[in-house]
Amino acid sequence: MGKRVLLIEDEPNILEAISFILSRDGWTVHTHEDGETAMQKVVGFPPDMIILDVMLPGRSGFDILRDLRGTDTTKDIPVMMLTARGQEKDRELALRLGANHFMTKPFSNAEVRDNVRNLMEA
Amino acid sequence: MPVKRLTGSRIREKRLDQGLRQAAVAEAVGISPSYLNLIEHNRRRIGGKLLTNLARVLGVDPTMLTEGADSDLLDQMRSAAAALGGEAEIARTDEIAARYPGWSALIVAQARRIAALDEHILALTDRIAHDPQLANSLHEVISAVTSIRSSASILVTQEQLDADWQRRFHQNIHKDSLRLADSSEALIAYLEAPEATVEVAQSPFEQLENALALRDYFLAPLEEEPSDIAALAQELGLSGPAAQLFDVYAAQYQKDAAMLPLQAFTDACRATDYDPSQLARQFNADFPSVLRRLSSLPTGEGHPRMGLATCDVSGALTFIKPVPGFTYSRTNGACPLWPIFSALSRPTQPIRAEVSLPDASQTRFLCYAMAIPVGAHQFDVAPVLQSTMLVVADPAEGAGFAIPVGGSCRICPRSDCTSRREPAIIGVSAAPGL
């Protein structure tokens, strides 16, 4: 079984497309759509890596990232942030809060796959 | 709207320019010094032979006294030069305004327009950055585009894709394309809708102040309760944020009017020579209410000319009722020496101070100010202060020390000011405050 990626994103069609690509690339992909319960999902399904959208219902991706980095069991999990807002300040905030990578929508499938590979190999 | 400087003020300006004593000039034209004093403070009309004689004694053409460039216009031209930079001949502003009054007014009008448009651009930029509706619309569009791009790419690049997956991604693309069409339309409708807002060249503060200026800051409907504030706002042509500001202004106006009824307050003003301290005691009213009430006394009834300003604790001016000669500038910042700001460091302490401006006649104004906490008191939360300042024109002759103040640093010629925060554009070499 491949390494486990948790994809936290509220757009079902984006979830489906990314899940398909990463599954074909050998990853075991779990998905979650809600910001409020995202931390519970992470703790219940400790992944090897997290892809985290910024704008989520319930809680923002930045808040979840802050919690991830503040929790012993999750603080070292690589996190790649996704956002539709390509503003520099969002990128800076994500990196300051401890994100390992930041991708701006719309992105290509190859970019997602390559960045996931790079982060897992790092 | 600039107010024309009056003939009496010009006579005083010219006399002081030449270092002539009031008594000497009065004697030269055959009138008493006290009568000349009344003329100089615009309390007596002047014309005909007396004007000609005064002009002769002062060595100027009579038209210079009746039609010379008004100092408000000069201040605004200097402000325009300060705001727009460049290499304007600041030292010759007076001459340009006198020779080309039409062009000068145009410069001022254009500078105001540019300032208003700058403010509007800032508002739009802020809106783009922080407007949740716009952010959601853009998020919808970009999410749909991302989904279509990913799904389409899978269909194109995955050669071994079974029929079920193909059908699924085709359906996703179809759904997202419909969603993209809807969200794009919504976004365009949203961006095109507020055309009226784009045409507005004034900030909500300015819209409110201009509407109040048309009524001379006296609102008869608010003197009696109940009054329909929304209808009055509409009558004044205010809407949106300006109408919201008016709601707050009108509520305060009504409270002040109830505490200080017009007729009784007017009588008391005359009896106390407009002394805010005595008025506050007599009506058991708070000092800032008295200052506001004084500034809204109806014009044309012989009251002194009075302006008003309020600011918050950041120093931002939140309300301005101008008085001729005392220049306020939102764009260039105010003079930090104004009593309205020193009041912030002494909350609840009423302040009375004379100030003098750096113009040729060192025009004096009497200022009353007080800062008070506004809003509810809360434990462990610093009070929110608001400072109010009344500016009275033409204080009595021979009063004591006057604080030398300016309009804003960029157009202030004072070279010895330790409070200067930026260089002036009018050739001030020393700048100890910087």
Interface residues (C-beta under 8 A of the other chain):
Chain A: E11 N13 I14 E16 A17 I18 F20 I21 R24 M55 A84 R85 Q87 K105 P106 F107 S108 N109
Chain B: A129 A135 L138 H139 I142 S143 V145 T146 S147 R149 S150 S151 S153 I154 T157 Q158 W165 R168 F169 N172 K175 D176
